[in-house]
């Protein structure tokens, strides 16, 4: 994706980041119930938790990639960055921070004294590279 954006191919980069969730959904679809059940038919908690947490992690990374491409297109902007070129690497951290902050009662981000690296309180802007797109 970064190579495509470096070459100025914004729309193929966006298509790639939107096709990635389909590939991951297909891979997760290959899992069967038998893989997370014991011989008695009961669901094993650790494999089930692993699949759920793995799915959440994949979703965070895909969402960060889509957000990055939209930021490079000029549709959204983020604040709190010292170097805007680090956005690709800081967005997953920010989304994980918000994910952990949403878990009720755990206060993980507070306990670790972890601050979100990116302010996600933004808004919609007109896309500068989308001027040729039909409205």
MIGU-721422 format. One line per field, with one value per atom (N, C-alpha, C, O): residue number from 0; x, y, z; chain; residue in three letters; atom name. Coordinates in nm, 3 decimals, padded with zeros to 5 digits. Example, Ala and Ser with C-alpha at 12.3 -4.5 7.8 and 13.67 -1.06 7.14 Angstrom:
! residues 2
lumtor	[0, 0, 0, 0, 1, 1, 1, 1]
c1	[01.319, 01.230, 01.320, 01.424, 01.285, 01.367, 01.290, 01.341]
c2	[-00.569, -00.450, -00.330, -00.332, -00.225, -00.106, 00.003, 00.114]
c3	[00.780, 00.780, 00.780, 00.846, 00.708, 00.714, 00.787, 00.804]
loke	[A, A, A, A, A, A, A, A]
tornu	[ALA, ALA, ALA, ALA, SER, SER, SER, SER]
kekol	[N, CA, C, O, N, CA, C, O]
This chain:
! residues 135
lumtor	[0, 0, 0, 0, 1, 1, 1, 1, 2, 2, 2, 2, 3, 3, 3, 3, 4, 4, 4, 4, 5, 5, 5, 5, 6, 6, 6, 6, 7, 7, 7, 7, 8, 8, 8, 8, 9, 9, 9, 9, 10, 10, 10, 10, 11, 11, 11, 11, 12, 12, 12, 12, 13, 13, 13, 13, 14, 14, 14, 14, 15, 15, 15, 15, 16, 16, 16, 16, 17, 17, 17, 17, 18, 18, 18, 18, 19, 19, 19, 19, 20, 20, 20, 20, 21, 21, 21, 21, 22, 22, 22, 22, 23, 23, 23, 23, 24, 24, 24, 24, 25, 25, 25, 25, 26, 26, 26, 26, 27, 27, 27, 27, 28, 28, 28, 28, 29, 29, 29, 29, 30, 30, 30, 30, 31, 31, 31, 31, 32, 32, 32, 32, 33, 33, 33, 33, 34, 34, 34, 34, 35, 35, 35, 35, 36, 36, 36, 36, 37, 37, 37, 37, 38, 38, 38, 38, 39, 39, 39, 39, 40, 40, 40, 40, 41, 41, 41, 41, 42, 42, 42, 42, 43, 43, 43, 43, 44, 44, 44, 44, 45, 45, 45, 45, 46, 46, 46, 46, 47, 47, 47, 47, 48, 48, 48, 48, 49, 49, 49, 49, 50, 50, 50, 50, 51, 51, 51, 51, 52, 52, 52, 52, 53, 53, 53, 53, 54, 54, 54, 54, 55, 55, 55, 55, 56, 56, 56, 56, 57, 57, 57, 57, 58, 58, 58, 58, 59, 59, 59, 59, 60, 60, 60, 60, 61, 61, 61, 61, 62, 62, 62, 62, 63, 63, 63, 63, 64, 64, 64, 64, 65, 65, 65, 65, 66, 66, 66, 66, 67, 67, 67, 67, 68, 68, 68, 68, 69, 69, 69, 69, 70, 70, 70, 70, 71, 71, 71, 71, 72, 72, 72, 72, 73, 73, 73, 73, 74, 74, 74, 74, 75, 75, 75, 75, 76, 76, 76, 76, 77, 77, 77, 77, 78, 78, 78, 78, 79, 79, 79, 79, 80, 80, 80, 80, 81, 81, 81, 81, 82, 82, 82, 82, 83, 83, 83, 83, 84, 84, 84, 84, 85, 85, 85, 85, 86, 86, 86, 86, 87, 87, 87, 87, 88, 88, 88, 88, 89, 89, 89, 89, 90, 90, 90, 90, 91, 91, 91, 91, 92, 92, 92, 92, 93, 93, 93, 93, 94, 94, 94, 94, 95, 95, 95, 95, 96, 96, 96, 96, 97, 97, 97, 97, 98, 98, 98, 98, 99, 99, 99, 99, 100, 100, 100, 100, 101, 101, 101, 101, 102, 102, 102, 102, 103, 103, 103, 103, 104, 104, 104, 104, 105, 105, 105, 105, 106, 106, 106, 106, 107, 107, 107, 107, 108, 108, 108, 108, 109, 109, 109, 109, 110, 110, 110, 110, 111, 111, 111, 111, 112, 112, 112, 112, 113, 113, 113, 113, 114, 114, 114, 114, 115, 115, 115, 115, 116, 116, 116, 116, 117, 117, 117, 117, 118, 118, 118, 118, 119, 119, 119, 119, 120, 120, 120, 120, 121, 121, 121, 121, 122, 122, 122, 122, 123, 123, 123, 123, 124, 124, 124, 124, 125, 125, 125, 125, 126, 126, 126, 126, 127, 127, 127, 127, 128, 128, 128, 128, 129, 129, 129, 129, 130, 130, 130, 130, 131, 131, 131, 131, 132, 132, 132, 132, 133, 133, 133, 133, 134, 134, 134, 134]
c1	[00.081, 00.000, 00.087, 00.061, 00.191, 00.279, 00.349, 00.369, 00.385, 00.448, 00.350, 00.387, 00.225, 00.125, 00.106, 00.096, 00.100, 00.085, 00.209, 00.199, 00.326, 00.450, 00.456, 00.517, 00.394, 00.390, 00.277, 00.261, 00.198, 00.086, -00.040, -00.133, -00.044, -00.161, -00.257, -00.263, -00.331, -00.417, -00.536, -00.567, -00.602, -00.721, -00.687, -00.761, -00.580, -00.543, -00.508, -00.537, -00.446, -00.416, -00.544, -00.554, -00.643, -00.771, -00.840, -00.899, -00.834, -00.894, -00.826, -00.892, -00.693, -00.620, -00.663, -00.685, -00.674, -00.711, -00.855, -00.890, -00.939, -01.077, -01.090, -01.184, -00.998, -00.999, -00.941, -00.976, -00.853, -00.790, -00.892, -00.878, -00.995, -01.093, -01.164, -01.197, -01.188, -01.251, -01.162, -01.210, -01.032, -00.938, -00.933, -00.932, -00.929, -00.927, -01.058, -01.057, -01.172, -01.300, -01.303, -01.357, -01.246, -01.241, -01.154, -01.191, -01.038, -00.951, -01.020, -01.012, -01.087, -01.159, -01.276, -01.316, -01.330, -01.438, -01.392, -01.474, -01.262, -01.210, -01.213, -01.207, -01.221, -01.228, -01.362, -01.466, -01.358, -01.482, -01.504, -01.411, -01.627, -01.659, -01.579, -01.549, -01.546, -01.473, -01.334, -01.277, -01.277, -01.142, -01.137, -01.031, -01.250, -01.250, -01.334, -01.368, -01.367, -01.444, -01.360, -01.275, -01.385, -01.319, -01.399, -01.506, -01.351, -01.424, -01.565, -01.650, -01.592, -01.728, -01.822, -01.942, -01.771, -01.854, -01.860, -01.931, -01.785, -01.785, -01.682, -01.575, -01.717, -01.626, -01.510, -01.529, -01.389, -01.269, -01.249, -01.246, -01.236, -01.231, -01.107, -01.118, -00.991, -00.871, -00.870, -00.839, -00.901, -00.908, -01.016, -00.996, -01.131, -01.237, -01.192, -01.216, -01.127, -01.077, -00.969, -00.962, -00.885, -00.780, -00.837, -00.788, -00.942, -01.006, -01.070, -01.057, -01.139, -01.205, -01.104, -01.120, -01.001, -00.900, -00.818, -00.781, -00.790, -00.720, -00.803, -00.751, -00.931, -01.021, -01.027, -01.028, -01.030, -01.032, -00.902, -00.905, -00.789, -00.661, -00.653, -00.605, -00.700, -00.699, -00.788, -00.752, -00.904, -00.995, -00.930, -00.946, -00.859, -00.792, -00.689, -00.682, -00.608, -00.505, -00.566, -00.516, -00.673, -00.738, -00.801, -00.790, -00.866, -00.927, -00.820, -00.841, -00.705, -00.595, -00.543, -00.513, -00.533, -00.486, -00.583, -00.541, -00.713, -00.813, -00.808, -00.817, -00.795, -00.786, -00.664, -00.670, -00.553, -00.430, -00.446, -00.406, -00.505, -00.525, -00.619, -00.595, -00.726, -00.818, -00.748, -00.778, -00.657, -00.581, -00.488, -00.474, -00.425, -00.337, -00.416, -00.363, -00.543, -00.628, -00.677, -00.725, -00.666, -00.710, -00.854, -00.908, -00.916, -01.055, -01.067, -01.160, -00.974, -00.973, -00.836, -00.737, -00.832, -00.704, -00.696, -00.798, -00.574, -00.550, -00.458, -00.372, -00.479, -00.397, -00.311, -00.333, -00.216, -00.132, -00.010, 00.055, 00.021, 00.137, 00.255, 00.241, 00.370, 00.490, 00.534, 00.574, 00.527, 00.566, 00.450, 00.420, 00.384, 00.270, 00.305, 00.217, 00.431, 00.467, 00.463, 00.467, 00.454, 00.442, 00.298, 00.273, 00.205, 00.063, 00.033, -00.044, 00.091, 00.065, 00.101, 00.036, 00.205, 00.251, 00.181, 00.175, 00.126, 00.060, -00.090, -00.149, -00.152, -00.295, -00.332, -00.429, -00.260, -00.296, -00.286, -00.370, -00.183, -00.171, -00.291, -00.345, -00.332, -00.446, -00.573, -00.651, -00.596, -00.717, -00.715, -00.819, -00.598, -00.590, -00.616, -00.681, -00.567, -00.593, -00.742, -00.794, -00.812, -00.957, -01.029, -01.128, -00.981, -01.040, -01.028, -01.127, -00.909, -00.890, -00.965, -01.012, -00.977, -01.049, -01.199, -01.268, -01.250, -01.392, -01.428, -01.546, -01.331, -01.361, -01.405, -01.327, -01.528, -01.581, -01.514, -01.489, -01.485, -01.435, -01.288, -01.235, -01.220, -01.080, -00.984, -00.880, -01.016, -00.931, -00.786, -00.693, -00.766, -00.631, -00.545, -00.430, -00.599, -00.519, -00.484, -00.376, -00.572, -00.543, -00.439, -00.347, -00.453, -00.359, -00.217, -00.120, -00.206, -00.074, -00.023, 00.088, -00.105, -00.073, -00.038, 00.060, -00.121, -00.103, -00.187, -00.308, -00.127, -00.197, -00.211, -00.122, -00.323, -00.344, -00.248, -00.238, -00.175, -00.078, -00.138, -00.070, -00.267, -00.332, -00.469, -00.542, -00.503, -00.634, -00.731, -00.714, -00.830, -00.925, -01.052, -01.154, -01.047, -01.163, -01.158, -01.138, -01.177, -01.167, -01.302, -01.406, -01.299, -01.421, -01.395, -01.282, -01.500, -01.491, -01.438, -01.477, -01.349, -01.301, -01.325, -01.342, -01.326, -01.337, -01.207, -01.098, -01.216, -01.100, -01.032, -01.094, -00.904, -00.831, -00.799, -00.795, -00.776, -00.741, -00.864, -00.850, -00.982, -01.105, -01.181, -01.299, -01.119, -01.192, -01.246, -01.344, -01.184, -01.232, -01.340, -01.400, -01.365, -01.466, -01.606, -01.629, -01.700, -01.838, -01.903, -01.874, -01.989, -02.059, -02.201, -02.276]
c2	[-00.117, 00.000, 00.126, 00.220, 00.126, 00.242, 00.266, 00.380, 00.158, 00.171, 00.234, 00.323, 00.188, 00.244, 00.393, 00.473, 00.431, 00.572, 00.651, 00.766, 00.591, 00.657, 00.683, 00.781, 00.595, 00.613, 00.706, 00.736, 00.752, 00.842, 00.769, 00.832, 00.638, 00.558, 00.548, 00.445, 00.654, 00.661, 00.566, 00.494, 00.566, 00.481, 00.332, 00.258, 00.283, 00.143, 00.111, 00.001, 00.207, 00.185, 00.171, 00.086, 00.255, 00.245, 00.114, 00.050, 00.072, -00.057, -00.172, -00.266, -00.165, -00.270, -00.277, -00.385, -00.159, -00.159, -00.202, -00.249, -00.187, -00.234, -00.381, -00.447, -00.433, -00.576, -00.662, -00.779, -00.605, -00.681, -00.737, -00.852, -00.660, -00.720, -00.840, -00.935, -00.837, -00.953, -01.076, -01.187, -01.056, -01.169, -01.223, -01.345, -01.133, -01.180, -01.248, -01.347, -01.196, -01.261, -01.401, -01.494, -01.416, -01.549, -01.644, -01.759, -01.593, -01.676, -01.715, -01.830, -01.619, -01.652, -01.746, -01.823, -01.739, -01.830, -01.974, -02.066, -01.994, -02.131, -02.202, -02.325, -02.126, -02.188, -02.257, -02.202, -02.376, -02.448, -02.461, -02.445, -02.491, -02.504, -02.616, -02.609, -02.717, -02.830, -02.790, -02.855, -02.685, -02.642, -02.576, -02.570, -02.527, -02.462, -02.539, -02.485, -02.663, -02.747, -02.867, -02.915, -02.914, -03.036, -03.157, -03.139, -03.279, -03.397, -03.410, -03.476, -03.348, -03.354, -03.252, -03.253, -03.166, -03.067, -02.932, -02.843, -02.917, -02.788, -02.694, -02.737, -02.567, -02.467, -02.446, -02.422, -02.454, -02.428, -02.277, -02.209, -02.224, -02.078, -02.012, -01.904, -02.073, -02.009, -02.000, -01.893, -02.107, -02.091, -01.993, -01.917, -01.993, -01.899, -01.755, -01.668, -01.731, -01.597, -01.556, -01.440, -01.651, -01.622, -01.580, -01.486, -01.649, -01.614, -01.476, -01.395, -01.449, -01.320, -01.205, -01.102, -01.224, -01.118, -01.100, -00.989, -01.210, -01.201, -01.127, -01.045, -01.155, -01.083, -00.935, -00.852, -00.901, -00.760, -00.691, -00.577, -00.758, -00.699, -00.676, -00.572, -00.773, -00.757, -00.639, -00.561, -00.628, -00.516, -00.381, -00.286, -00.373, -00.248, -00.211, -00.096, -00.306, -00.277, -00.240, -00.150, -00.307, -00.274, -00.135, -00.056, -00.105, 00.027, 00.136, 00.243, 00.109, 00.205, 00.226, 00.339, 00.121, 00.133, 00.215, 00.301, 00.189, 00.266, 00.412, 00.502, 00.437, 00.574, 00.645, 00.764, 00.574, 00.633, 00.674, 00.784, 00.586, 00.618, 00.737, 00.826, 00.741, 00.855, 00.984, 01.091, 00.975, 01.094, 01.139, 01.259, 01.043, 01.080, 01.139, 01.221, 01.098, 01.154, 01.294, 01.368, 01.329, 01.459, 01.463, 01.571, 01.346, 01.341, 01.365, 01.432, 01.312, 01.332, 01.386, 01.371, 01.448, 01.494, 01.458, 01.445, 01.441, 01.404, 01.507, 01.564, 01.531, 01.628, 01.555, 01.437, 01.625, 01.568, 01.495, 01.423, 01.512, 01.444, 01.540, 01.652, 01.495, 01.575, 01.565, 01.664, 01.443, 01.418, 01.348, 01.233, 01.414, 01.352, 01.222, 01.138, 01.203, 01.079, 00.957, 00.844, 00.980, 00.870, 00.826, 00.740, 00.884, 00.854, 00.706, 00.649, 00.642, 00.500, 00.415, 00.315, 00.454, 00.375, 00.412, 00.331, 00.533, 00.577, 00.548, 00.538, 00.534, 00.507, 00.373, 00.369, 00.263, 00.139, 00.154, 00.101, 00.224, 00.246, 00.323, 00.291, 00.426, 00.507, 00.423, 00.432, 00.343, 00.261, 00.153, 00.122, 00.096, 00.000, 00.070, 00.013, 00.193, 00.269, 00.286, 00.262, 00.328, 00.346, 00.214, 00.209, 00.107, -00.026, -00.068, -00.112, -00.054, -00.091, 00.004, -00.038, 00.129, 00.226, 00.196, 00.233, 00.130, 00.096, -00.024, -00.042, -00.106, -00.224, -00.178, -00.116, -00.208, -00.155, -00.217, -00.338, -00.132, -00.177, -00.212, -00.229, -00.222, -00.265, -00.147, -00.160, -00.034, 00.086, 00.056, 00.101, -00.018, -00.059, 00.062, 00.071, 00.154, 00.269, 00.358, 00.419, 00.368, 00.447, 00.377, 00.442, 00.246, 00.171, 00.174, 00.178, 00.173, 00.176, 00.317, 00.337, 00.417, 00.557, 00.577, 00.643, 00.519, 00.517, 00.627, 00.632, 00.714, 00.824, 00.790, 00.730, 00.828, 00.805, 00.892, 01.012, 00.832, 00.909, 01.001, 01.089, 00.981, 01.061, 01.104, 01.024, 01.231, 01.281, 01.244, 01.287, 01.164, 01.118, 01.202, 01.158, 01.320, 01.410, 01.500, 01.621, 01.443, 01.520, 01.533, 01.509, 01.572, 01.588, 01.564, 01.538, 01.574, 01.551, 01.675, 01.787, 01.657, 01.765, 01.726, 01.608, 01.821, 01.794, 01.731, 01.781, 01.623, 01.549, 01.625, 01.653, 01.659, 01.736, 01.652, 01.705, 01.522, 01.438, 01.372, 01.291, 01.404, 01.341, 01.433, 01.407, 01.538, 01.636, 01.576, 01.626, 01.470, 01.407, 01.304, 01.252, 01.274, 01.173, 01.233, 01.349, 01.153, 01.203, 01.225, 01.153, 01.324, 01.355, 01.311, 01.329]
c3	[00.000, 00.000, 00.000, -00.074, 00.083, 00.092, -00.042, -00.082, -00.112, -00.244, -00.343, -00.419, -00.341, -00.431, -00.405, -00.499, -00.278, -00.245, -00.283, -00.327, -00.267, -00.307, -00.456, -00.500, -00.535, -00.679, -00.722, -00.840, -00.625, -00.657, -00.700, -00.750, -00.682, -00.721, -00.601, -00.534, -00.578, -00.459, -00.471, -00.376, -00.584, -00.598, -00.592, -00.527, -00.656, -00.636, -00.490, -00.442, -00.419, -00.277, -00.196, -00.107, -00.227, -00.158, -00.191, -00.103, -00.318, -00.358, -00.285, -00.241, -00.271, -00.200, -00.053, 00.001, 00.011, 00.153, 00.174, 00.282, 00.074, 00.086, 00.048, 00.091, -00.033, -00.069, 00.043, 00.056, 00.123, 00.231, 00.331, 00.371, 00.372, 00.463, 00.403, 00.475, 00.273, 00.209, 00.216, 00.239, 00.196, 00.206, 00.348, 00.368, 00.446, 00.585, 00.623, 00.696, 00.574, 00.603, 00.544, 00.605, 00.425, 00.364, 00.449, 00.471, 00.496, 00.579, 00.710, 00.753, 00.774, 00.897, 00.869, 00.956, 00.748, 00.711, 00.697, 00.702, 00.679, 00.670, 00.805, 00.811, 00.915, 01.047, 01.064, 01.029, 01.117, 01.143, 01.293, 01.372, 01.330, 01.473, 01.539, 01.658, 01.464, 01.520, 01.568, 01.656, 01.511, 01.548, 01.685, 01.746, 01.733, 01.865, 01.967, 02.072, 01.936, 02.029, 02.071, 01.996, 02.192, 02.238, 02.190, 02.131, 02.212, 02.163, 02.221, 02.160, 02.336, 02.393, 02.329, 02.358, 02.243, 02.176, 02.245, 02.200, 02.354, 02.425, 02.362, 02.319, 02.358, 02.301, 02.396, 02.516, 02.343, 02.422, 02.434, 02.331, 02.555, 02.570, 02.510, 02.451, 02.522, 02.470, 02.317, 02.264, 02.244, 02.098, 02.055, 01.960, 02.122, 02.087, 02.112, 02.029, 02.226, 02.257, 02.157, 02.117, 02.118, 02.020, 01.886, 01.823, 01.842, 01.714, 01.725, 01.633, 01.834, 01.851, 01.861, 01.796, 01.943, 01.957, 01.829, 01.794, 01.762, 01.634, 01.530, 01.454, 01.528, 01.438, 01.469, 01.379, 01.598, 01.639, 01.598, 01.550, 01.616, 01.578, 01.427, 01.383, 01.349, 01.204, 01.164, 01.076, 01.228, 01.197, 01.229, 01.154, 01.340, 01.377, 01.271, 01.229, 01.228, 01.128, 00.992, 00.924, 00.953, 00.826, 00.835, 00.741, 00.946, 00.963, 00.961, 00.906, 01.022, 01.021, 00.879, 00.841, 00.801, 00.663, 00.579, 00.501, 00.593, 00.519, 00.563, 00.479, 00.693, 00.744, 00.689, 00.656, 00.681, 00.628, 00.483, 00.443, 00.403, 00.262, 00.248, 00.165, 00.328, 00.323, 00.366, 00.312, 00.462, 00.503, 00.391, 00.367, 00.323, 00.212, 00.095, 00.020, 00.080, -00.024, 00.015, -00.070, 00.142, 00.188, 00.236, 00.260, 00.252, 00.296, 00.446, 00.491, 00.523, 00.669, 00.709, 00.637, 00.826, 00.878, 01.026, 01.094, 01.073, 01.211, 01.275, 01.209, 01.404, 01.475, 01.578, 01.606, 01.632, 01.737, 01.686, 01.761, 01.560, 01.502, 01.490, 01.440, 01.538, 01.517, 01.371, 01.310, 01.318, 01.179, 01.108, 01.140, 01.013, 00.945, 00.874, 00.854, 00.834, 00.766, 00.858, 00.811, 00.991, 01.087, 01.109, 01.193, 01.035, 01.057, 01.040, 01.117, 00.939, 00.914, 01.035, 01.063, 01.106, 01.219, 01.349, 01.441, 01.357, 01.480, 01.481, 01.588, 01.365, 01.361, 01.425, 01.501, 01.399, 01.469, 01.621, 01.693, 01.670, 01.813, 01.867, 01.973, 01.793, 01.837, 01.838, 01.933, 01.734, 01.731, 01.838, 01.896, 01.864, 01.976, 02.108, 02.195, 02.125, 02.248, 02.267, 02.376, 02.161, 02.171, 02.193, 02.266, 02.131, 02.152, 02.299, 02.359, 02.356, 02.496, 02.589, 02.695, 02.549, 02.632, 02.634, 02.729, 02.530, 02.524, 02.611, 02.643, 02.648, 02.729, 02.868, 02.941, 02.905, 03.032, 03.154, 03.160, 03.251, 03.380, 03.387, 03.497, 03.276, 03.280, 03.295, 03.361, 03.235, 03.242, 03.205, 03.274, 03.099, 03.058, 03.023, 03.067, 02.945, 02.904, 03.023, 03.024, 03.121, 03.240, 03.328, 03.378, 03.345, 03.429, 03.372, 03.448, 03.241, 03.177, 03.155, 03.105, 03.191, 03.166, 03.018, 02.983, 02.934, 02.790, 02.730, 02.753, 02.654, 02.586, 02.438, 02.378, 02.381, 02.239, 02.158, 02.183, 02.062, 01.986, 01.881, 01.829, 01.848, 01.744, 01.794, 01.852, 01.772, 01.808, 01.697, 01.582, 01.729, 01.628, 01.626, 01.573, 01.681, 01.683, 01.560, 01.573, 01.445, 01.321, 01.255, 01.316, 01.131, 01.055, 00.907, 00.866, 00.828, 00.684, 00.615, 00.649, 00.519, 00.434, 00.291, 00.261, 00.203, 00.061, 00.013, 00.044, -00.061, -00.109, -00.222, -00.325, -00.203, -00.304, -00.428, -00.539, -00.410, -00.525, -00.586, -00.679, -00.537, -00.586, -00.679, -00.707, -00.729, -00.810, -00.939, -00.994, -00.988, -01.111, -01.085, -01.179, -00.959, -00.926, -00.945, -00.913, -00.997, -01.015, -00.879, -00.783, -00.871, -00.745, -00.751, -00.654]
loke	[A, A, A, A, A, A, A, A, A, A, A, A, A, A, A, A, A, A, A, A, A, A, A, A, A, A, A, A, A, A, A, A, A, A, A, A, A, A, A, A, A, A, A, A, A, A, A, A, A, A, A, A, A, A, A, A, A, A, A, A, A, A, A, A, A, A, A, A, A, A, A, A, A, A, A, A, A, A, A, A, A, A, A, A, A, A, A, A, A, A, A, A, A, A, A, A, A, A, A, A, A, A, A, A, A, A, A, A, A, A, A, A, A, A, A, A, A, A, A, A, A, A, A, A, A, A, A, A, A, A, A, A, A, A, A, A, A, A, A, A, A, A, A, A, A, A, A, A, A, A, A, A, A, A, A, A, A, A, A, A, A, A, A, A, A, A, A, A, A, A, A, A, A, A, A, A, A, A, A, A, A, A, A, A, A, A, A, A, A, A, A, A, A, A, A, A, A, A, A, A, A, A, A, A, A, A, A, A, A, A, A, A, A, A, A, A, A, A, A, A, A, A, A, A, A, A, A, A, A, A, A, A, A, A, A, A, A, A, A, A, A, A, A, A, A, A, A, A, A, A, A, A, A, A, A, A, A, A, A, A, A, A, A, A, A, A, A, A, A, A, A, A, A, A, A, A, A, A, A, A, A, A, A, A, A, A, A, A, A, A, A, A, A, A, A, A, A, A, A, A, A, A, A, A, A, A, A, A, A, A, A, A, A, A, A, A, A, A, A, A, A, A, A, A, A, A, A, A, A, A, A, A, A, A, A, A, A, A, A, A, A, A, A, A, A, A, A, A, A, A, A, A, A, A, A, A, A, A, A, A, A, A, A, A, A, A, A, A, A, A, A, A, A, A, A, A, A, A, A, A, A, A, A, A, A, A, A, A, A, A, A, A, A, A, A, A, A, A, A, A, A, A, A, A, A, A, A, A, A, A, A, A, A, A, A, A, A, A, A, A, A, A, A, A, A, A, A, A, A, A, A, A, A, A, A, A, A, A, A, A, A, A, A, A, A, A, A, A, A, A, A, A, A, A, A, A, A, A, A, A, A, A, A, A, A, A, A, A, A, A, A, A, A, A, A, A, A, A, A, A, A, A, A, A, A, A, A, A, A, A, A, A, A, A, A, A, A, A, A, A, A, A, A, A, A, A, A, A, A, A, A, A, A, A, A, A, A, A, A, A, A, A, A, A, A, A, A, A, A, A, A, A, A, A, A, A, A, A, A, A]
tornu	[UNK, UNK, UNK, UNK, UNK, UNK, UNK, UNK, UNK, UNK, UNK, UNK, UNK, UNK, UNK, UNK, UNK, UNK, UNK, UNK, UNK, UNK, UNK, UNK, UNK, UNK, UNK, UNK, UNK, UNK, UNK, UNK, UNK, UNK, UNK, UNK, UNK, UNK, UNK, UNK, UNK, UNK, UNK, UNK, UNK, UNK, UNK, UNK, UNK, UNK, UNK, UNK, UNK, UNK, UNK, UNK, UNK, UNK, UNK, UNK, UNK, UNK, UNK, UNK, UNK, UNK, UNK, UNK, UNK, UNK, UNK, UNK, UNK, UNK, UNK, UNK, UNK, UNK, UNK, UNK, UNK, UNK, UNK, UNK, UNK, UNK, UNK, UNK, UNK, UNK, UNK, UNK, UNK, UNK, UNK, UNK, UNK, UNK, UNK, UNK, UNK, UNK, UNK, UNK, UNK, UNK, UNK, UNK, UNK, UNK, UNK, UNK, UNK, UNK, UNK, UNK, UNK, UNK, UNK, UNK, UNK, UNK, UNK, UNK, UNK, UNK, UNK, UNK, UNK, UNK, UNK, UNK, UNK, UNK, UNK, UNK, UNK, UNK, UNK, UNK, UNK, UNK, UNK, UNK, UNK, UNK, UNK, UNK, UNK, UNK, UNK, UNK, UNK, UNK, UNK, UNK, UNK, UNK, UNK, UNK, UNK, UNK, UNK, UNK, UNK, UNK, UNK, UNK, UNK, UNK, UNK, UNK, UNK, UNK, UNK, UNK, UNK, UNK, UNK, UNK, UNK, UNK, UNK, UNK, UNK, UNK, UNK, UNK, UNK, UNK, UNK, UNK, UNK, UNK, UNK, UNK, UNK, UNK, UNK, UNK, UNK, UNK, UNK, UNK, UNK, UNK, UNK, UNK, UNK, UNK, UNK, UNK, UNK, UNK, UNK, UNK, UNK, UNK, UNK, UNK, UNK, UNK, UNK, UNK, UNK, UNK, UNK, UNK, UNK, UNK, UNK, UNK, UNK, UNK, UNK, UNK, UNK, UNK, UNK, UNK, UNK, UNK, UNK, UNK, UNK, UNK, UNK, UNK, UNK, UNK, UNK, UNK, UNK, UNK, UNK, UNK, UNK, UNK, UNK, UNK, UNK, UNK, UNK, UNK, UNK, UNK, UNK, UNK, UNK, UNK, UNK, UNK, UNK, UNK, UNK, UNK, UNK, UNK, UNK, UNK, UNK, UNK, UNK, UNK, UNK, UNK, UNK, UNK, UNK, UNK, UNK, UNK, UNK, UNK, UNK, UNK, UNK, UNK, UNK, UNK, UNK, UNK, UNK, UNK, UNK, UNK, UNK, UNK, UNK, UNK, UNK, UNK, UNK, UNK, UNK, UNK, UNK, UNK, UNK, UNK, UNK, UNK, UNK, UNK, UNK, UNK, UNK, UNK, UNK, UNK, UNK, UNK, UNK, UNK, UNK, UNK, UNK, UNK, UNK, UNK, UNK, UNK, UNK, UNK, UNK, UNK, UNK, UNK, UNK, UNK, UNK, UNK, UNK, UNK, UNK, UNK, UNK, UNK, UNK, UNK, UNK, UNK, UNK, UNK, UNK, UNK, UNK, UNK, UNK, UNK, UNK, UNK, UNK, UNK, UNK, UNK, UNK, UNK, UNK, UNK, UNK, UNK, UNK, UNK, UNK, UNK, UNK, UNK, UNK, UNK, UNK, UNK, UNK, UNK, UNK, UNK, UNK, UNK, UNK, UNK, UNK, UNK, UNK, UNK, UNK, UNK, UNK, UNK, UNK, UNK, UNK, UNK, UNK, UNK, UNK, UNK, UNK, UNK, UNK, UNK, UNK, UNK, UNK, UNK, UNK, UNK, UNK, UNK, UNK, UNK, UNK, UNK, UNK, UNK, UNK, UNK, UNK, UNK, UNK, UNK, UNK, UNK, UNK, UNK, UNK, UNK, UNK, UNK, UNK, UNK, UNK, UNK, UNK, UNK, UNK, UNK, UNK, UNK, UNK, UNK, UNK, UNK, UNK, UNK, UNK, UNK, UNK, UNK, UNK, UNK, UNK, UNK, UNK, UNK, UNK, UNK, UNK, UNK, UNK, UNK, UNK, UNK, UNK, UNK, UNK, UNK, UNK, UNK, UNK, UNK, UNK, UNK, UNK, UNK, UNK, UNK, UNK, UNK, UNK, UNK, UNK, UNK, UNK, UNK, UNK, UNK, UNK, UNK, UNK, UNK, UNK, UNK, UNK, UNK, UNK, UNK, UNK, UNK, UNK, UNK, UNK, UNK, UNK, UNK, UNK, UNK, UNK, UNK, UNK, UNK, UNK, UNK, UNK, UNK, UNK, UNK, UNK, UNK, UNK, UNK]
kekol	[N, CA, C, O, N, CA, C, O, N, CA, C, O, N, CA, C, O, N, CA, C, O, N, CA, C, O, N, CA, C, O, N, CA, C, O, N, CA, C, O, N, CA, C, O, N, CA, C, O, N, CA, C, O, N, CA, C, O, N, CA, C, O, N, CA, C, O, N, CA, C, O, N, CA, C, O, N, CA, C, O, N, CA, C, O, N, CA, C, O, N, CA, C, O, N, CA, C, O, N, CA, C, O, N, CA, C, O, N, CA, C, O, N, CA, C, O, N, CA, C, O, N, CA, C, O, N, CA, C, O, N, CA, C, O, N, CA, C, O, N, CA, C, O, N, CA, C, O, N, CA, C, O, N, CA, C, O, N, CA, C, O, N, CA, C, O, N, CA, C, O, N, CA, C, O, N, CA, C, O, N, CA, C, O, N, CA, C, O, N, CA, C, O, N, CA, C, O, N, CA, C, O, N, CA, C, O, N, CA, C, O, N, CA, C, O, N, CA, C, O, N, CA, C, O, N, CA, C, O, N, CA, C, O, N, CA, C, O, N, CA, C, O, N, CA, C, O, N, CA, C, O, N, CA, C, O, N, CA, C, O, N, CA, C, O, N, CA, C, O, N, CA, C, O, N, CA, C, O, N, CA, C, O, N, CA, C, O, N, CA, C, O, N, CA, C, O, N, CA, C, O, N, CA, C, O, N, CA, C, O, N, CA, C, O, N, CA, C, O, N, CA, C, O, N, CA, C, O, N, CA, C, O, N, CA, C, O, N, CA, C, O, N, CA, C, O, N, CA, C, O, N, CA, C, O, N, CA, C, O, N, CA, C, O, N, CA, C, O, N, CA, C, O, N, CA, C, O, N, CA, C, O, N, CA, C, O, N, CA, C, O, N, CA, C, O, N, CA, C, O, N, CA, C, O, N, CA, C, O, N, CA, C, O, N, CA, C, O, N, CA, C, O, N, CA, C, O, N, CA, C, O, N, CA, C, O, N, CA, C, O, N, CA, C, O, N, CA, C, O, N, CA, C, O, N, CA, C, O, N, CA, C, O, N, CA, C, O, N, CA, C, O, N, CA, C, O, N, CA, C, O, N, CA, C, O, N, CA, C, O, N, CA, C, O, N, CA, C, O, N, CA, C, O, N, CA, C, O, N, CA, C, O, N, CA, C, O, N, CA, C, O, N, CA, C, O, N, CA, C, O, N, CA, C, O, N, CA, C, O, N, CA, C, O, N, CA, C, O, N, CA, C, O, N, CA, C, O, N, CA, C, O, N, CA, C, O, N, CA, C, O, N, CA, C, O, N, CA, C, O, N, CA, C, O, N, CA, C, O, N, CA, C, O, N, CA, C, O, N, CA, C, O, N, CA, C, O]
